[in-house]
Amino acid sequence: MKFVLIFGPQAVGKMTVGQELEKMTDMKLFHNHMTIELVNQFFSYGTKEGNRLVSLFRQEIFEEVSKSNLYGLIFTYVWAFDLQSDWDYIDKVCKLFESNGGTVYFVELEAEMEERLERNKSFNRLEHKPSKRDIEWSERDLISTMEKHRLNSVEGEMTRENYIKINNTSISSAEAAHIIKEKFQL
């Protein structure tokens, strides 16, 4: 089992790179909004109920996939490096896959804010993430989250063996996916 964790700030291209990587490999994509959008129909993601359900659905999927015969899973996540709870969550998920014999690969994406604001309005993003269709709100949320949290690692912070950081400001999602596929021999 291969578990590829693609992380970075909002609208950096995690889902789109994941979609391209899914096309190039036998891996399945589980982007973070698959659970958020499901739960949002009943409870807002920021609420206690919404957060609990998103967490529950993700955990159940991770548990089943980690024990399955699937080749691998790609998961996207906005990781706030300044929050210990995010570090603990990532550690918990990785340990689950590793305890079942899986290998975890860390892919960090970064891009310039101007590019991310453009991507925030892209057709693909809005098609798969209905909660982002209020562009004015989504842009405010993107900017305020960057002001509140550090969403990219600093030099030397990521010490995992299977790690790559890609600045995808000026490359296509397919190019980024190809880099990931080649780096980790997926």
Summary of the structure (lengths in Angstrom):
residues: 186
radius of gyration: 15.7
end to end distance: 10.9
largest distance: 43.9
contacts: 569
relative contact order: 0.23
helix: 52%
strand: 15%
